[in-house]
Amino acid sequence: MISLKPGVTARGIQAELLLGLIVLDAQYTKAGYTCVVTALTDGKHMEGSLHYKGQAADFRTNDISPAVAALIVKNTKEALGADYDVILEASHGHLEH
């Protein structure tokens, strides 16, 4: 089940992002972890960020091993295809449509 970090709001997210989050959550569940979304349309992001359009999400990775995080990102990318970017950054993961 997808969990939202306290203070994160799902207001204004696009249907395509929701689909991406469902696929991401399935990969977390398969690995035995909970998917925690840490930012959607809220928070501060770089100018022009897709977060502000409801097309991007950040998710927690610091509570799982780097190898598991990389596998989750890889499998999510494969499942979603070319219309999505799934990136493992230094402090978190990023999903966008």
N, C-alpha and C positions, 0 to 999 in steps of 0.2 A: 504494500500500500504506500502511495506517495505521501510523504509528510512535508508540511511547510514549516520552515523555521519561523519562530514567533516574529510577528511584524510583517511577514511576507504576505502580499495580497495577490490573488489571481484575477483581480478585476482587469478586464480589457485584454486578456490573452486571446489569441487567435486559435481557431479550431485545429489548424495544422500543428501548432505548438503543443496543444493538448494531446494530439495523437503521438507526437514525438515523446512527450513525457510518459505516456502509457507504455510505449515500447521500451524506453529507458528503465522504467520501473520494473518491467518484466525481466530485464537483464539483472537488475539488482536482486530481485527475488530469486532468480535462478542461482545467483552466487551466494545467497543466504544473508543478504543485507537489506536494509531499508533505504529507499531513495529519499533523501532530504533535499528539497529545493530551497536554496538560500537567497535567490533573487528572481523576480519576474519583471513586472513593470515598475516596481519600486526601486529604491536605492539610487546610487550615483554610478553612472556608466559614461563611457566616452561619448562625445558628441556624435550624433548620427547612429547610435547604438540601436539595434533591433529590439532591445529590451523595451524601449519607449513606445514601440509599435505593437507590443504584445507578441513578438515573434522570437523571443530569446529567453532562455532560462539558465541560471547557474545552479549547480548541484554540488553537494558536499562529497569530498573524496578523502579528507584527512583522517577519517575513521576506518579506512580500509587500506590494505597493502597496495603499494604502487602497481604490483603485477595484477592484482584483481581489478583495480581501477582501469588499467590499460585494457584489460580483457573486456570489461563492461563497455568502455568507449568503442572498442573495435567491433564488438558484436552489435551494438546499437547503430553504429554507422552502416554496417552491412545490412541490417534489417530495414533501415529507413531509406537508404539510397541517396542519390546525388542531390536531391532537393534540400537535404539537411546537412549542416555542419555539426560535428560532435568533436569537441576539442578537450584534451586533458591539459589544463594549465597548471602552473606550479602549485597554486593553493586551492584549486577547485576544478570542476568540469563545467563546460559550456555547451549548450545545445541551442541551435537556431535554425529557423526555416526561412 
